[in-house]
C-alpha cells in the first residue's frame, strides 16, 4: 500500500515514460512523426498500459512528445492501485516485454523488438528507486499534471474506439500523393519542403510581415497549442499594446515555441498562415522567389 499521505483524498499523479528502440532501423520517434505510424505507435503504448496497469481505468495519456532520441509518454494516474500495479509491472520488466510483443505484432517487425525505457516524475528518475515503490508513488503523486490532455491524444483515442467498433471514418487512407511525402517533410503549393524547428529568423520574418493579422494566426496555431487557447491571444495584445504590432507578433510566436518545444515546427506555422490566407508571408518565410 502507498503511504498515508498519498492515500488520503482523491489520488492523482503524473509520470513520464521515455521509450527508445534499440533495434537498428526502427525509431519509435520517427514512426510517431509519420502520419500512418503515429496511430500504430500510440496503439502499442495504449495496449502496453492496459496490460501493465490492469485495464482501461485509473490513468490517461496526456501527451506523447519528442524527447529526441526518446519518445516521451506523459501519463496521469487517478488511482493509486493502477499506479502501483504499473510500477510493479515496470520493475519486473513486464512493461518492456509488453511493448516488445505489441510492437512486433502491430509494426510487423521481422526481428525481436527491444526497447530502452526510463521513468521520471518531475526531475526524479524512478528507475533508481524501483525497490522502494512507496517512494515512487510519492514522487508521482507530488508531480501533478500541468496540462490537459492534448487534442492529438483525444483524436487518437477516438480512432482506437472507432477501430474497435468497425472501420474508422475519421481516417481515410492516404492518397499516393500524400504518402509520397517523407515524414520529416511537408507540402506547400505542391512543393515538398524539409520540416524543422522554428528559428529566430523565422520569428523575425513573421513579426515583420504579419501586421494586424497576428491574432488570426495565433488562433490558428491555438487549435493545436493549448498555450494559445482561451484568452491567451487577447492577453498578449493587451500586454504588448504599447510596443506595437511587431512585438505582439514576436511574443506570440515566442510563446508558441516555448510551449511546444521541439514540436514548434515550420510546417505548423506555414499551415496556420495558409489557413489565414497569408500565403505570401509563408512564401517569404520559406524563401520562395515570386513568380515572374
Secondary structure, 3 states (H helix, E strand, C coil): CCCHHHHCCCCCEEEEEEEEECCCCCCHHHHHHCHHHHHHHHHHHHHHHHHHHCCCCCEEEEEEEEECCEEEEEEEECCHHHHHHHHHHHHHCHHHHHHHHHHHHHCCCCCCCCEEEEEEECCEEHHHHCCCHHHHHHHHHHCCCCCCCCHHHHHHHHHHHHHHHCCCCCCCCCCHHHHCCCCCEEEECCEEEECCECCHHHHHHHHHHCHHHHHHHHHHHCCCCHHHCCCHHHHHHHHCCCCCHHHHHHHHHHHHHHHHHHHCEHHHHHHHHHHCCCHHHHHHHCCCCCCC
